[in-house]
């Protein structure tokens, strides 16, 4: 695991954050209390 020079985060931490901010990924929905990504995720993501 290497650290990002500016922010001092590991690549794994940056990857995890990116995944959790991507509404196309199930981790986005799981960290918001959903069991999985909804079928209408594009419309639902705009309201979150």
C-alpha positions, 0 to 999 in steps of 0.5 A: 500500500503506497500513500498519496503524497498530498493527502496521505491516504493509501491507495486502498482507502482512496479506492474504497472512497471512490467506490462508495461515492459511485452510485453504479456500485453496490457499496454506494447503496450498502453504506446508505442502508440498502441491501443492494442497488435498486433497479432504478438506481440512476433516478434514485441516485439523483435524489440522494 
